[in-house]
Amino acid sequence: MSLKMWVRNMYTGPGGGAYTGPGGGMYTGPGGGAYTGPGGGMYSGPGGGAYTGPGGGLYTGPGGAAYTGPGGGLYTGPGGGLYSGPGGGLYSGPGGGMYTGPDSKPYMGVMPPWPLLVGELRQMGMNQQANLIAEALRSIGWRG
């Protein structure tokens, strides 16, 4: 099964991870990163960004987007989704998940958009990871 990847940075312009228009990471319509229907970033069924099973955006097992170990989407070390260094999900420079400008090679992910992921993680009892993301969002001035 091929998982859909969405831009997961915090750019609010067209194509950005925080864009609410068609194709954007926070778009709630079909094909959007915040869409709750099949294939969407907030879809809780197989292949969705909010799916907790293998391959899903909230899977906590090895290799999963919500896995806290090496290679996982919630890993804080190099290569992890919560890494604050270059290329990481919490990095605010170009290529990072907290970058707010246009980017030709943006940070990509299968998990729900950062602002929505915070709530999902809290529901799962993963408060430490939710707090890291919330702090990073605040540091770039996100008030959404």
Chimera marker file (.cmm) of the C-alpha trace (Angstrom):
<marker_set name="trace">
<marker id="1" x="0.000" y="0.000" z="0.000" r="1" g="1" b="0" radius="0.5"/>
<marker id="2" x="1.335" y="3.401" z="-0.962" r="1" g="1" b="0" radius="0.5"/>
<marker id="3" x="0.814" y="6.117" z="1.614" r="1" g="1" b="0" radius="0.5"/>
<marker id="4" x="0.065" y="9.659" z="0.577" r="1" g="1" b="0" radius="0.5"/>
<marker id="5" x="2.572" y="12.212" z="1.780" r="1" g="1" b="0" radius="0.5"/>
<marker id="6" x="1.601" y="15.814" z="2.465" r="1" g="1" b="0" radius="0.5"/>
<marker id="7" x="3.660" y="18.934" z="2.961" r="1" g="1" b="0" radius="0.5"/>
<marker id="8" x="3.998" y="19.228" z="6.711" r="1" g="1" b="0" radius="0.5"/>
<marker id="9" x="5.668" y="22.597" z="7.083" r="1" g="1" b="0" radius="0.5"/>
<marker id="10" x="3.934" y="25.718" z="8.413" r="1" g="1" b="0" radius="0.5"/>
<marker id="11" x="3.840" y="27.775" z="5.222" r="1" g="1" b="0" radius="0.5"/>
<marker id="12" x="0.381" y="29.318" z="4.818" r="1" g="1" b="0" radius="0.5"/>
<marker id="13" x="0.673" y="30.057" z="1.104" r="1" g="1" b="0" radius="0.5"/>
<marker id="14" x="-0.500" y="27.812" z="-1.760" r="1" g="1" b="0" radius="0.5"/>
<marker id="15" x="0.893" y="24.317" z="-1.455" r="1" g="1" b="0" radius="0.5"/>
<marker id="16" x="2.124" y="24.838" z="2.079" r="1" g="1" b="0" radius="0.5"/>
<marker id="17" x="1.590" y="22.553" z="5.018" r="1" g="1" b="0" radius="0.5"/>
<marker id="18" x="-0.533" y="25.160" z="6.776" r="1" g="1" b="0" radius="0.5"/>
<marker id="19" x="-2.420" y="26.206" z="3.635" r="1" g="1" b="0" radius="0.5"/>
<marker id="20" x="-6.197" y="25.751" z="3.931" r="1" g="1" b="0" radius="0.5"/>
<marker id="21" x="-6.922" y="25.858" z="0.215" r="1" g="1" b="0" radius="0.5"/>
<marker id="22" x="-7.050" y="22.931" z="-2.240" r="1" g="1" b="0" radius="0.5"/>
<marker id="23" x="-3.975" y="20.762" z="-2.019" r="1" g="1" b="0" radius="0.5"/>
<marker id="24" x="-2.800" y="22.337" z="1.199" r="1" g="1" b="0" radius="0.5"/>
<marker id="25" x="-1.741" y="20.513" z="4.315" r="1" g="1" b="0" radius="0.5"/>
<marker id="26" x="-4.657" y="21.966" z="6.283" r="1" g="1" b="0" radius="0.5"/>
<marker id="27" x="-7.230" y="21.622" z="3.490" r="1" g="1" b="0" radius="0.5"/>
<marker id="28" x="-10.331" y="19.792" z="4.739" r="1" g="1" b="0" radius="0.5"/>
<marker id="29" x="-11.674" y="18.885" z="1.315" r="1" g="1" b="0" radius="0.5"/>
<marker id="30" x="-10.942" y="15.744" z="-0.722" r="1" g="1" b="0" radius="0.5"/>
<marker id="31" x="-7.246" y="15.157" z="-1.140" r="1" g="1" b="0" radius="0.5"/>
<marker id="32" x="-6.314" y="17.564" z="1.630" r="1" g="1" b="0" radius="0.5"/>
<marker id="33" x="-3.994" y="16.965" z="4.518" r="1" g="1" b="0" radius="0.5"/>
<marker id="34" x="-6.808" y="17.595" z="7.006" r="1" g="1" b="0" radius="0.5"/>
<marker id="35" x="-9.460" y="15.642" z="5.092" r="1" g="1" b="0" radius="0.5"/>
<marker id="36" x="-11.241" y="12.998" z="7.201" r="1" g="1" b="0" radius="0.5"/>
<marker id="37" x="-12.362" y="10.892" z="4.246" r="1" g="1" b="0" radius="0.5"/>
<marker id="38" x="-10.477" y="8.011" z="2.602" r="1" g="1" b="0" radius="0.5"/>
<marker id="39" x="-6.900" y="8.908" z="1.804" r="1" g="1" b="0" radius="0.5"/>
<marker id="40" x="-6.965" y="12.107" z="3.825" r="1" g="1" b="0" radius="0.5"/>
<marker id="41" x="-4.483" y="13.268" z="6.385" r="1" g="1" b="0" radius="0.5"/>
<marker id="42" x="-7.069" y="12.948" z="9.140" r="1" g="1" b="0" radius="0.5"/>
<marker id="43" x="-8.621" y="9.719" z="7.871" r="1" g="1" b="0" radius="0.5"/>
<marker id="44" x="-8.672" y="7.068" z="10.604" r="1" g="1" b="0" radius="0.5"/>
<marker id="45" x="-9.061" y="4.105" z="8.254" r="1" g="1" b="0" radius="0.5"/>
<marker id="46" x="-6.258" y="2.057" z="6.647" r="1" g="1" b="0" radius="0.5"/>
<marker id="47" x="-3.718" y="4.228" z="4.900" r="1" g="1" b="0" radius="0.5"/>
<marker id="48" x="-4.947" y="7.434" z="6.512" r="1" g="1" b="0" radius="0.5"/>
<marker id="49" x="-2.922" y="9.980" z="8.395" r="1" g="1" b="0" radius="0.5"/>
<marker id="50" x="-4.887" y="9.318" z="11.581" r="1" g="1" b="0" radius="0.5"/>
<marker id="51" x="-4.817" y="5.515" z="11.248" r="1" g="1" b="0" radius="0.5"/>
<marker id="52" x="-3.215" y="3.757" z="14.226" r="1" g="1" b="0" radius="0.5"/>
<marker id="53" x="-2.500" y="0.482" z="12.454" r="1" g="1" b="0" radius="0.5"/>
<marker id="54" x="0.623" y="-0.480" z="10.464" r="1" g="1" b="0" radius="0.5"/>
<marker id="55" x="1.377" y="2.071" z="7.792" r="1" g="1" b="0" radius="0.5"/>
<marker id="56" x="-0.853" y="4.703" z="9.351" r="1" g="1" b="0" radius="0.5"/>
<marker id="57" x="0.096" y="8.201" z="10.343" r="1" g="1" b="0" radius="0.5"/>
<marker id="58" x="-0.506" y="7.432" z="14.016" r="1" g="1" b="0" radius="0.5"/>
<marker id="59" x="1.037" y="3.971" z="14.132" r="1" g="1" b="0" radius="0.5"/>
<marker id="60" x="3.237" y="3.678" z="17.224" r="1" g="1" b="0" radius="0.5"/>
<marker id="61" x="5.090" y="0.530" z="16.200" r="1" g="1" b="0" radius="0.5"/>
<marker id="62" x="8.576" y="0.361" z="14.640" r="1" g="1" b="0" radius="0.5"/>
<marker id="63" x="8.757" y="2.443" z="11.514" r="1" g="1" b="0" radius="0.5"/>
<marker id="64" x="5.439" y="4.108" z="12.213" r="1" g="1" b="0" radius="0.5"/>
<marker id="65" x="4.791" y="7.802" z="11.898" r="1" g="1" b="0" radius="0.5"/>
<marker id="66" x="4.011" y="7.971" z="15.627" r="1" g="1" b="0" radius="0.5"/>
<marker id="67" x="6.910" y="5.736" z="16.664" r="1" g="1" b="0" radius="0.5"/>
<marker id="68" x="9.271" y="7.349" z="19.188" r="1" g="1" b="0" radius="0.5"/>
<marker id="69" x="12.258" y="5.144" z="18.415" r="1" g="1" b="0" radius="0.5"/>
<marker id="70" x="14.971" y="5.637" z="15.764" r="1" g="1" b="0" radius="0.5"/>
<marker id="71" x="13.486" y="6.263" z="12.360" r="1" g="1" b="0" radius="0.5"/>
<marker id="72" x="10.048" y="7.011" z="13.724" r="1" g="1" b="0" radius="0.5"/>
<marker id="73" x="7.951" y="10.064" z="13.046" r="1" g="1" b="0" radius="0.5"/>
<marker id="74" x="8.106" y="11.088" z="16.701" r="1" g="1" b="0" radius="0.5"/>
<marker id="75" x="11.811" y="10.381" z="17.192" r="1" g="1" b="0" radius="0.5"/>
<marker id="76" x="13.765" y="13.386" z="18.498" r="1" g="1" b="0" radius="0.5"/>
<marker id="77" x="17.125" y="12.301" z="17.096" r="1" g="1" b="0" radius="0.5"/>
<marker id="78" x="18.557" y="12.840" z="13.608" r="1" g="1" b="0" radius="0.5"/>
<marker id="79" x="16.179" y="11.602" z="10.951" r="1" g="1" b="0" radius="0.5"/>
<marker id="80" x="13.180" y="11.746" z="13.263" r="1" g="1" b="0" radius="0.5"/>
<marker id="81" x="10.007" y="13.733" z="12.834" r="1" g="1" b="0" radius="0.5"/>
<marker id="82" x="10.608" y="15.599" z="16.087" r="1" g="1" b="0" radius="0.5"/>
<marker id="83" x="14.237" y="16.391" z="15.362" r="1" g="1" b="0" radius="0.5"/>
<marker id="84" x="14.975" y="20.114" z="15.710" r="1" g="1" b="0" radius="0.5"/>
<marker id="85" x="18.096" y="20.027" z="13.539" r="1" g="1" b="0" radius="0.5"/>
<marker id="86" x="18.273" y="20.614" z="9.776" r="1" g="1" b="0" radius="0.5"/>
<marker id="87" x="15.634" y="18.679" z="7.889" r="1" g="1" b="0" radius="0.5"/>
<marker id="88" x="13.745" y="17.666" z="11.020" r="1" g="1" b="0" radius="0.5"/>
<marker id="89" x="10.077" y="18.081" z="11.733" r="1" g="1" b="0" radius="0.5"/>
<marker id="90" x="10.716" y="20.703" z="14.396" r="1" g="1" b="0" radius="0.5"/>
<marker id="91" x="13.353" y="22.581" z="12.403" r="1" g="1" b="0" radius="0.5"/>
<marker id="92" x="12.289" y="26.117" z="11.468" r="1" g="1" b="0" radius="0.5"/>
<marker id="93" x="14.760" y="26.570" z="8.611" r="1" g="1" b="0" radius="0.5"/>
<marker id="94" x="14.234" y="25.622" z="4.952" r="1" g="1" b="0" radius="0.5"/>
<marker id="95" x="13.309" y="21.972" z="4.592" r="1" g="1" b="0" radius="0.5"/>
<marker id="96" x="12.049" y="21.745" z="8.159" r="1" g="1" b="0" radius="0.5"/>
<marker id="97" x="8.596" y="20.997" z="9.432" r="1" g="1" b="0" radius="0.5"/>
<marker id="98" x="8.282" y="24.368" z="11.192" r="1" g="1" b="0" radius="0.5"/>
<marker id="99" x="9.489" y="26.440" z="8.245" r="1" g="1" b="0" radius="0.5"/>
<marker id="100" x="7.035" y="29.231" z="7.428" r="1" g="1" b="0" radius="0.5"/>
<marker id="101" x="8.300" y="30.264" z="4.003" r="1" g="1" b="0" radius="0.5"/>
<marker id="102" x="7.872" y="28.853" z="0.505" r="1" g="1" b="0" radius="0.5"/>
<marker id="103" x="10.098" y="25.848" z="-0.070" r="1" g="1" b="0" radius="0.5"/>
<marker id="104" x="10.933" y="23.899" z="-3.218" r="1" g="1" b="0" radius="0.5"/>
<marker id="105" x="11.827" y="20.819" z="-1.123" r="1" g="1" b="0" radius="0.5"/>
<marker id="106" x="9.478" y="21.020" z="1.870" r="1" g="1" b="0" radius="0.5"/>
<marker id="107" x="9.253" y="18.654" z="4.819" r="1" g="1" b="0" radius="0.5"/>
<marker id="108" x="6.811" y="15.839" z="4.042" r="1" g="1" b="0" radius="0.5"/>
<marker id="109" x="4.930" y="13.416" z="6.280" r="1" g="1" b="0" radius="0.5"/>
<marker id="110" x="1.995" y="11.013" z="6.519" r="1" g="1" b="0" radius="0.5"/>
<marker id="111" x="0.784" y="12.093" z="9.956" r="1" g="1" b="0" radius="0.5"/>
<marker id="112" x="-1.931" y="14.708" z="10.551" r="1" g="1" b="0" radius="0.5"/>
<marker id="113" x="-0.948" y="18.387" z="10.217" r="1" g="1" b="0" radius="0.5"/>
<marker id="114" x="1.134" y="19.625" z="13.168" r="1" g="1" b="0" radius="0.5"/>
<marker id="115" x="-1.632" y="21.677" z="14.841" r="1" g="1" b="0" radius="0.5"/>
<marker id="116" x="-4.046" y="18.745" z="14.585" r="1" g="1" b="0" radius="0.5"/>
<marker id="117" x="-1.442" y="16.169" z="15.566" r="1" g="1" b="0" radius="0.5"/>
<marker id="118" x="-1.041" y="17.825" z="18.972" r="1" g="1" b="0" radius="0.5"/>
<marker id="119" x="-4.652" y="16.975" z="19.861" r="1" g="1" b="0" radius="0.5"/>
<marker id="120" x="-4.391" y="13.458" z="18.459" r="1" g="1" b="0" radius="0.5"/>
<marker id="121" x="-1.268" y="12.746" z="20.511" r="1" g="1" b="0" radius="0.5"/>
<marker id="122" x="-2.884" y="14.054" z="23.688" r="1" g="1" b="0" radius="0.5"/>
<marker id="123" x="-5.815" y="11.678" z="23.130" r="1" g="1" b="0" radius="0.5"/>
<marker id="124" x="-3.286" y="8.850" z="22.792" r="1" g="1" b="0" radius="0.5"/>
<marker id="125" x="-1.609" y="9.866" z="26.067" r="1" g="1" b="0" radius="0.5"/>
<marker id="126" x="1.577" y="10.982" z="24.294" r="1" g="1" b="0" radius="0.5"/>
<marker id="127" x="1.754" y="14.306" z="26.096" r="1" g="1" b="0" radius="0.5"/>
<marker id="128" x="5.535" y="14.691" z="25.979" r="1" g="1" b="0" radius="0.5"/>
<marker id="129" x="5.533" y="14.577" z="22.184" r="1" g="1" b="0" radius="0.5"/>
<marker id="130" x="2.444" y="16.804" z="21.984" r="1" g="1" b="0" radius="0.5"/>
<marker id="131" x="4.165" y="19.369" z="24.196" r="1" g="1" b="0" radius="0.5"/>
<marker id="132" x="7.295" y="19.395" z="21.998" r="1" g="1" b="0" radius="0.5"/>
<marker id="133" x="5.205" y="20.114" z="18.915" r="1" g="1" b="0" radius="0.5"/>
<marker id="134" x="3.072" y="22.725" z="20.683" r="1" g="1" b="0" radius="0.5"/>
<marker id="135" x="6.213" y="24.499" z="21.919" r="1" g="1" b="0" radius="0.5"/>
<marker id="136" x="7.683" y="24.504" z="18.408" r="1" g="1" b="0" radius="0.5"/>
<marker id="137" x="4.429" y="25.921" z="17.017" r="1" g="1" b="0" radius="0.5"/>
<marker id="138" x="4.458" y="28.691" z="19.611" r="1" g="1" b="0" radius="0.5"/>
<marker id="139" x="8.092" y="29.487" z="18.816" r="1" g="1" b="0" radius="0.5"/>
<marker id="140" x="7.175" y="30.323" z="15.206" r="1" g="1" b="0" radius="0.5"/>
<marker id="141" x="4.201" y="32.405" z="16.335" r="1" g="1" b="0" radius="0.5"/>
<marker id="142" x="1.469" y="29.931" z="15.402" r="1" g="1" b="0" radius="0.5"/>
<marker id="143" x="-1.758" y="30.864" z="17.105" r="1" g="1" b="0" radius="0.5"/>
<marker id="144" x="-4.137" y="28.838" z="14.938" r="1" g="1" b="0" radius="0.5"/>
<link id1="1" id2="2" r="1" g="1" b="0" radius="0.2"/>
<link id1="2" id2="3" r="1" g="1" b="0" radius="0.2"/>
<link id1="3" id2="4" r="1" g="1" b="0" radius="0.2"/>
<link id1="4" id2="5" r="1" g="1" b="0" radius="0.2"/>
<link id1="5" id2="6" r="1" g="1" b="0" radius="0.2"/>
<link id1="6" id2="7" r="1" g="1" b="0" radius="0.2"/>
<link id1="7" id2="8" r="1" g="1" b="0" radius="0.2"/>
<link id1="8" id2="9" r="1" g="1" b="0" radius="0.2"/>
<link id1="9" id2="10" r="1" g="1" b="0" radius="0.2"/>
<link id1="10" id2="11" r="1" g="1" b="0" radius="0.2"/>
<link id1="11" id2="12" r="1" g="1" b="0" radius="0.2"/>
<link id1="12" id2="13" r="1" g="1" b="0" radius="0.2"/>
<link id1="13" id2="14" r="1" g="1" b="0" radius="0.2"/>
<link id1="14" id2="15" r="1" g="1" b="0" radius="0.2"/>
<link id1="15" id2="16" r="1" g="1" b="0" radius="0.2"/>
<link id1="16" id2="17" r="1" g="1" b="0" radius="0.2"/>
<link id1="17" id2="18" r="1" g="1" b="0" radius="0.2"/>
<link id1="18" id2="19" r="1" g="1" b="0" radius="0.2"/>
<link id1="19" id2="20" r="1" g="1" b="0" radius="0.2"/>
<link id1="20" id2="21" r="1" g="1" b="0" radius="0.2"/>
<link id1="21" id2="22" r="1" g="1" b="0" radius="0.2"/>
<link id1="22" id2="23" r="1" g="1" b="0" radius="0.2"/>
<link id1="23" id2="24" r="1" g="1" b="0" radius="0.2"/>
<link id1="24" id2="25" r="1" g="1" b="0" radius="0.2"/>
<link id1="25" id2="26" r="1" g="1" b="0" radius="0.2"/>
<link id1="26" id2="27" r="1" g="1" b="0" radius="0.2"/>
<link id1="27" id2="28" r="1" g="1" b="0" radius="0.2"/>
<link id1="28" id2="29" r="1" g="1" b="0" radius="0.2"/>
<link id1="29" id2="30" r="1" g="1" b="0" radius="0.2"/>
<link id1="30" id2="31" r="1" g="1" b="0" radius="0.2"/>
<link id1="31" id2="32" r="1" g="1" b="0" radius="0.2"/>
<link id1="32" id2="33" r="1" g="1" b="0" radius="0.2"/>
<link id1="33" id2="34" r="1" g="1" b="0" radius="0.2"/>
<link id1="34" id2="35" r="1" g="1" b="0" radius="0.2"/>
<link id1="35" id2="36" r="1" g="1" b="0" radius="0.2"/>
<link id1="36" id2="37" r="1" g="1" b="0" radius="0.2"/>
<link id1="37" id2="38" r="1" g="1" b="0" radius="0.2"/>
<link id1="38" id2="39" r="1" g="1" b="0" radius="0.2"/>
<link id1="39" id2="40" r="1" g="1" b="0" radius="0.2"/>
<link id1="40" id2="41" r="1" g="1" b="0" radius="0.2"/>
<link id1="41" id2="42" r="1" g="1" b="0" radius="0.2"/>
<link id1="42" id2="43" r="1" g="1" b="0" radius="0.2"/>
<link id1="43" id2="44" r="1" g="1" b="0" radius="0.2"/>
<link id1="44" id2="45" r="1" g="1" b="0" radius="0.2"/>
<link id1="45" id2="46" r="1" g="1" b="0" radius="0.2"/>
<link id1="46" id2="47" r="1" g="1" b="0" radius="0.2"/>
<link id1="47" id2="48" r="1" g="1" b="0" radius="0.2"/>
<link id1="48" id2="49" r="1" g="1" b="0" radius="0.2"/>
<link id1="49" id2="50" r="1" g="1" b="0" radius="0.2"/>
<link id1="50" id2="51" r="1" g="1" b="0" radius="0.2"/>
<link id1="51" id2="52" r="1" g="1" b="0" radius="0.2"/>
<link id1="52" id2="53" r="1" g="1" b="0" radius="0.2"/>
<link id1="53" id2="54" r="1" g="1" b="0" radius="0.2"/>
<link id1="54" id2="55" r="1" g="1" b="0" radius="0.2"/>
<link id1="55" id2="56" r="1" g="1" b="0" radius="0.2"/>
<link id1="56" id2="57" r="1" g="1" b="0" radius="0.2"/>
<link id1="57" id2="58" r="1" g="1" b="0" radius="0.2"/>
<link id1="58" id2="59" r="1" g="1" b="0" radius="0.2"/>
<link id1="59" id2="60" r="1" g="1" b="0" radius="0.2"/>
<link id1="60" id2="61" r="1" g="1" b="0" radius="0.2"/>
<link id1="61" id2="62" r="1" g="1" b="0" radius="0.2"/>
<link id1="62" id2="63" r="1" g="1" b="0" radius="0.2"/>
<link id1="63" id2="64" r="1" g="1" b="0" radius="0.2"/>
<link id1="64" id2="65" r="1" g="1" b="0" radius="0.2"/>
<link id1="65" id2="66" r="1" g="1" b="0" radius="0.2"/>
<link id1="66" id2="67" r="1" g="1" b="0" radius="0.2"/>
<link id1="67" id2="68" r="1" g="1" b="0" radius="0.2"/>
<link id1="68" id2="69" r="1" g="1" b="0" radius="0.2"/>
<link id1="69" id2="70" r="1" g="1" b="0" radius="0.2"/>
<link id1="70" id2="71" r="1" g="1" b="0" radius="0.2"/>
<link id1="71" id2="72" r="1" g="1" b="0" radius="0.2"/>
<link id1="72" id2="73" r="1" g="1" b="0" radius="0.2"/>
<link id1="73" id2="74" r="1" g="1" b="0" radius="0.2"/>
<link id1="74" id2="75" r="1" g="1" b="0" radius="0.2"/>
<link id1="75" id2="76" r="1" g="1" b="0" radius="0.2"/>
<link id1="76" id2="77" r="1" g="1" b="0" radius="0.2"/>
<link id1="77" id2="78" r="1" g="1" b="0" radius="0.2"/>
<link id1="78" id2="79" r="1" g="1" b="0" radius="0.2"/>
<link id1="79" id2="80" r="1" g="1" b="0" radius="0.2"/>
<link id1="80" id2="81" r="1" g="1" b="0" radius="0.2"/>
<link id1="81" id2="82" r="1" g="1" b="0" radius="0.2"/>
<link id1="82" id2="83" r="1" g="1" b="0" radius="0.2"/>
<link id1="83" id2="84" r="1" g="1" b="0" radius="0.2"/>
<link id1="84" id2="85" r="1" g="1" b="0" radius="0.2"/>
<link id1="85" id2="86" r="1" g="1" b="0" radius="0.2"/>
<link id1="86" id2="87" r="1" g="1" b="0" radius="0.2"/>
<link id1="87" id2="88" r="1" g="1" b="0" radius="0.2"/>
<link id1="88" id2="89" r="1" g="1" b="0" radius="0.2"/>
<link id1="89" id2="90" r="1" g="1" b="0" radius="0.2"/>
<link id1="90" id2="91" r="1" g="1" b="0" radius="0.2"/>
<link id1="91" id2="92" r="1" g="1" b="0" radius="0.2"/>
<link id1="92" id2="93" r="1" g="1" b="0" radius="0.2"/>
<link id1="93" id2="94" r="1" g="1" b="0" radius="0.2"/>
<link id1="94" id2="95" r="1" g="1" b="0" radius="0.2"/>
<link id1="95" id2="96" r="1" g="1" b="0" radius="0.2"/>
<link id1="96" id2="97" r="1" g="1" b="0" radius="0.2"/>
<link id1="97" id2="98" r="1" g="1" b="0" radius="0.2"/>
<link id1="98" id2="99" r="1" g="1" b="0" radius="0.2"/>
<link id1="99" id2="100" r="1" g="1" b="0" radius="0.2"/>
<link id1="100" id2="101" r="1" g="1" b="0" radius="0.2"/>
<link id1="101" id2="102" r="1" g="1" b="0" radius="0.2"/>
<link id1="102" id2="103" r="1" g="1" b="0" radius="0.2"/>
<link id1="103" id2="104" r="1" g="1" b="0" radius="0.2"/>
<link id1="104" id2="105" r="1" g="1" b="0" radius="0.2"/>
<link id1="105" id2="106" r="1" g="1" b="0" radius="0.2"/>
<link id1="106" id2="107" r="1" g="1" b="0" radius="0.2"/>
<link id1="107" id2="108" r="1" g="1" b="0" radius="0.2"/>
<link id1="108" id2="109" r="1" g="1" b="0" radius="0.2"/>
<link id1="109" id2="110" r="1" g="1" b="0" radius="0.2"/>
<link id1="110" id2="111" r="1" g="1" b="0" radius="0.2"/>
<link id1="111" id2="112" r="1" g="1" b="0" radius="0.2"/>
<link id1="112" id2="113" r="1" g="1" b="0" radius="0.2"/>
<link id1="113" id2="114" r="1" g="1" b="0" radius="0.2"/>
<link id1="114" id2="115" r="1" g="1" b="0" radius="0.2"/>
<link id1="115" id2="116" r="1" g="1" b="0" radius="0.2"/>
<link id1="116" id2="117" r="1" g="1" b="0" radius="0.2"/>
<link id1="117" id2="118" r="1" g="1" b="0" radius="0.2"/>
<link id1="118" id2="119" r="1" g="1" b="0" radius="0.2"/>
<link id1="119" id2="120" r="1" g="1" b="0" radius="0.2"/>
<link id1="120" id2="121" r="1" g="1" b="0" radius="0.2"/>
<link id1="121" id2="122" r="1" g="1" b="0" radius="0.2"/>
<link id1="122" id2="123" r="1" g="1" b="0" radius="0.2"/>
<link id1="123" id2="124" r="1" g="1" b="0" radius="0.2"/>
<link id1="124" id2="125" r="1" g="1" b="0" radius="0.2"/>
<link id1="125" id2="126" r="1" g="1" b="0" radius="0.2"/>
<link id1="126" id2="127" r="1" g="1" b="0" radius="0.2"/>
<link id1="127" id2="128" r="1" g="1" b="0" radius="0.2"/>
<link id1="128" id2="129" r="1" g="1" b="0" radius="0.2"/>
<link id1="129" id2="130" r="1" g="1" b="0" radius="0.2"/>
<link id1="130" id2="131" r="1" g="1" b="0" radius="0.2"/>
<link id1="131" id2="132" r="1" g="1" b="0" radius="0.2"/>
<link id1="132" id2="133" r="1" g="1" b="0" radius="0.2"/>
<link id1="133" id2="134" r="1" g="1" b="0" radius="0.2"/>
<link id1="134" id2="135" r="1" g="1" b="0" radius="0.2"/>
<link id1="135" id2="136" r="1" g="1" b="0" radius="0.2"/>
<link id1="136" id2="137" r="1" g="1" b="0" radius="0.2"/>
<link id1="137" id2="138" r="1" g="1" b="0" radius="0.2"/>
<link id1="138" id2="139" r="1" g="1" b="0" radius="0.2"/>
<link id1="139" id2="140" r="1" g="1" b="0" radius="0.2"/>
<link id1="140" id2="141" r="1" g="1" b="0" radius="0.2"/>
<link id1="141" id2="142" r="1" g="1" b="0" radius="0.2"/>
<link id1="142" id2="143" r="1" g="1" b="0" radius="0.2"/>
<link id1="143" id2="144" r="1" g="1" b="0" radius="0.2"/>
</marker_set>
